[in-house]
């Protein structure tokens, strides 16, 4: 009954849109309650939404089987830390009355079915534009966005756990390298290693090709926008090594990759509601199309569906020495996350500054298919799965926007997404490997 009561207000708003409708600034009021406040700002400034029929999203069969096998043994302790997890979805049955339901939603998102073993997303493009959109401020291309998961493995041996999880205590490795453009940044990279231990922060390294140095940085640094400029205390030291006049301007911080990539245990969570809202789930265009109505600051027109979403408030906990000052030490202290209750991917995120004011918004664009692009030759799967086609990260205070394209428009490897194929190894994501790729 509580779930139904929570859906009643959204159902009224949902009745105002139907499949085939085109939402634009002229009729944006139709979706006021169907998108996040930040995403509504994107619609008001020009992002068009095509209302499409709602479709069911099925989990990959290996992930579903692992959930059925292991979920009954999984629990949370009183600190919200995950206990006895092996593989699949940790909490397939959720009670909205459970005081830990918000944290369970976040663990479900963290171990989502999109990719469980490894993933290599190639030639990712990021385009940043000012409010006028007349001139692209910066264009980035990154050779690899790559993951290797040691826990929750369902398709590639070792299944379900890599010994590194129990030995070194590493949950997963992630890398974004090498930067291929702009030229001044060529060879730059980041590797992030997440510990499975709740009290141990992520290890992170940046490689600076100009100085030919690998530098460890704090996990709090990953809350700031990537690149040698604007990386807070972590990569700020790299700035002097780059002598040419390049802005490296962008909005995207590593904690916002794929919508939210911070360590789950570093935040407190609150369930704000279970609502019927719009989300881009089965995008029609790959590569995604820049929106011609807002000067390419978002993606449109694209298909959006009415979906059931968990709305979760995530507040950063004080970390390390910041505890004495009551500070989290991160640049974005609060986020409101919108998570699909069937596919368990993040559809939107609104980010708030230290004064509690809406600062930035993220919208993700996703497709559901057995291949990332229609003419794929290699990345073809025996079942449908989720692929993110684009992510928009806009500063609503100044209109500056960064759009991530996966696949990018200039990539020769337009299939882009290679999931659970055993392509990515632990050695590939060793921080010291970034120097080799820089050449």
Secondary structure by P-SEA (a helix, b strand, c coil): caaaaaaaaaaaaaaaccccccccccccccccccccaaaaaaaaabbbbbbbcbbbbbccaaaaaaaacccccccccccccccccccccccccccccccaaaaaaaaaaaacccccccccccbbbbbbbccccccccbbbbbccbbbbbcccccccccccccccccccccccccccccccccccccccbbbbbbbccccccbbbbbbbccccbbbbbcccccccccccccccccccccccccccccccccccccccccccccccccbbbbbccccccccccccccccccccccccccccccbbbbbcbbbbbbbbbcccccccccccccccccbbbbbbccccccccbbbbbcccccccbbbbbbbbbccccccccccccccbbbbbbcbbbbbccccccbbbbbcccccccccccccccccccccccccccccccccc
